[in-house]
C-alpha cells in the first residue's frame, strides 16, 4: 500500500475535475458499472484466472475502494 500523499497540483486538478466535469456520485456509479462489466467478462471467458488476469483482481479491488470513497454505498 502506498503512503505517498497527493501533490497540491493533483489535488487541485481532482477538485476541478469533480467540480466541473462529473460529480462524485456519477463517477462512483461509472466505476462500479465498469468493474461489473470487467468481472463479468473475465468470468465468461474462463473460470480460472490466467497470470495476466490476476492483475485485474487487484485493480477491481482498488477501483471499488475509490468508488466507495467517492460515494459510500456499501457502508453499514
C-alpha positions, 0 to 999 in steps of 0.5 A, a space after each residue: 500500500 502506498 503512503 505517498 500523499 497527493 501533490 497540491 497540483 493533483 489535488 487541485 486538478 481532482 477538485 476541478 475535475 469533480 467540480 466541473 466535469 462529473 460529480 462524485 456520485 456519477 463517477 462512483 456509479 461509472 466505476 462500479 458499472 465498469 468493474 461489473 462489466 470487467 468481472 463479468 467478462 473475465 468470468 465468461 471467458 474462463 473460470 480460472 484466472 490466467 497470470 495476466 488476469 490476476 492483475 485485474 483482481 487487484 485493480 477491481 479491488 482498488 477501483 471499488 475502494 475509490 468508488 466507495 470513497 467517492 460515494 459510500 454505498 456499501 457502508 453499514 
